[in-house]
Amino acid sequence: MQQHNPYSPPTAEAIDLPPSEVVRRPFAVWLLVGVLLAFAILWVGATIRSIGLIVGHADRVFLVVPFVLRLLILAAILFMMIDAFRRGSWGRWGGVVLIGLLLIFSLLPRDEPHYVDEAQRVGQWIGKFLMLPALLVWWGYAFAFSAKARRYFSSE
């Protein structure tokens, strides 16, 4: 006589999705692609301005190094944007790093503006240290770790 263990997990069958059923792109991915696109546009503008500096001072060769670094950063931004759009793992983890950097830079101290009263100061503190970090943490979770994001990045 075989005894049944009540603590053993139930047997489950693996359900395979048909290849025609593709997981829709989560909103967090669209949001990251939009932010990366905005970064890329701003970065292209800054790079174009640096071209004018290089042309104006052609005798200074050391100005080429920052220009090449700008082009490499632009290439990394575009690669991460395209890879996240195409469900790649580099785009996924690069997006997590970018969201983490946004979180860190949002918490760094800046010049403190002068507030009229304490209510404005408390509102700024709540926004900076509670609301924005909570939204960025949620965005990071929804982008890479939620069930929908895991299905999105695991499907091809």
C-alpha positions in Angstrom: 0.0 0.0 0.0 1.4 3.3 -1.1 0.9 6.4 1.1 0.2 9.8 -0.4 2.3 12.7 0.9 0.0 15.7 1.5 2.9 18.1 1.2 4.1 17.0 -2.2 3.3 19.5 -5.0 0.6 18.5 -7.5 1.7 17.2 -10.8 1.3 19.8 -13.5 1.7 19.5 -17.2 3.7 22.0 -19.1 1.7 24.2 -21.4 3.5 25.2 -24.5 2.3 28.3 -26.3 1.8 27.9 -30.0 4.5 29.8 -31.9 1.9 32.0 -33.6 0.9 33.5 -30.2 3.3 36.3 -29.5 3.3 38.1 -26.2 2.5 41.7 -26.6 5.1 44.3 -25.7 4.6 45.6 -22.1 4.0 49.3 -21.6 7.2 49.5 -19.5 9.2 48.5 -22.6 7.5 51.2 -24.7 8.2 53.7 -22.0 11.9 52.7 -21.9 12.2 52.9 -25.7 10.6 56.4 -25.6 13.0 57.5 -22.9 16.0 56.1 -24.8 14.8 57.8 -28.0 14.6 61.1 -26.2 18.1 60.5 -24.8 19.4 59.7 -28.3 17.8 62.8 -29.8 19.4 65.0 -27.1 22.7 63.2 -27.5 22.7 63.7 -31.2 22.1 67.4 -30.6 25.0 67.6 -28.2 27.2 65.6 -30.6 26.4 68.0 -33.5 27.4 71.0 -31.2 30.7 69.3 -30.4 31.4 68.9 -34.1 31.3 72.7 -34.4 33.8 72.9 -31.5 36.1 70.4 -33.2 35.9 72.2 -36.6 36.6 75.6 -34.9 39.7 74.2 -33.1 41.1 71.8 -35.7 44.6 72.2 -34.3 43.6 70.6 -31.0 43.6 66.8 -31.6 42.5 66.0 -28.0 39.0 67.2 -28.8 38.5 64.1 -31.0 38.5 61.8 -28.0 35.3 63.2 -26.3 33.7 63.2 -29.8 34.5 59.5 -30.2 33.2 58.8 -26.7 29.9 60.6 -27.6 29.5 58.4 -30.7 30.1 55.3 -28.6 27.5 56.3 -26.0 25.1 57.1 -28.8 25.7 53.7 -30.3 25.1 52.0 -26.9 21.8 53.9 -26.5 20.6 52.9 -29.9 21.7 49.3 -29.4 19.9 49.1 -26.1 16.8 50.6 -27.6 16.7 48.3 -30.5 17.6 45.2 -28.4 14.8 45.9 -25.9 12.4 46.4 -28.8 13.5 43.0 -30.3 13.2 41.1 -27.0 16.9 40.8 -26.4 18.6 40.1 -23.1 21.1 43.0 -23.5 18.2 45.4 -23.9 16.5 43.9 -20.8 19.4 44.2 -18.5 20.6 47.5 -20.0 17.2 48.8 -19.3 17.4 47.7 -15.7 20.8 49.4 -15.4 19.4 52.6 -16.9 16.3 52.6 -14.6 18.7 52.0 -11.7 20.9 54.9 -12.7 17.8 57.2 -13.0 16.9 56.1 -9.5 20.4 56.9 -8.2 20.6 60.3 -9.9 17.1 61.3 -8.8 18.3 60.8 -5.1 21.5 62.8 -5.5 21.5 66.2 -3.7 21.0 69.2 -5.9 20.8 72.9 -5.2 18.1 73.4 -2.7 15.5 75.9 -3.9 14.1 78.4 -1.5 10.6 77.6 -0.4 8.1 80.0 1.0 6.9 77.6 3.8 7.5 74.2 5.2 4.6 72.6 3.3 6.3 73.2 0.0 9.6 71.7 1.4 7.7 68.6 2.7 6.0 68.2 -0.7 9.3 68.4 -2.5 10.8 65.8 0.0 7.8 63.4 -0.5 8.1 63.7 -4.2 11.8 63.3 -4.4 12.3 60.6 -1.8 9.1 58.6 -1.8 7.0 59.1 -5.0 9.7 59.2 -7.7 11.7 56.2 -6.3 8.5 54.2 -5.9 7.6 54.9 -9.5 11.1 54.0 -10.8 11.2 50.8 -8.7 7.8 49.9 -10.2 9.0 50.7 -13.7 12.1 48.5 -13.2 9.9 45.6 -11.9 7.4 46.0 -14.7 10.1 46.2 -17.3 12.2 43.2 -16.4 10.8 41.1 -13.6 7.0 40.9 -13.9 5.4 37.8 -15.3 4.4 39.7 -18.5 8.0 41.0 -18.9 9.5 37.6 -18.4 7.1 36.1 -21.0 7.9 39.0 -23.4 11.7 38.6 -23.1 11.6 34.8 -23.2 9.5 34.5 -26.3 11.0 34.8 -29.7 
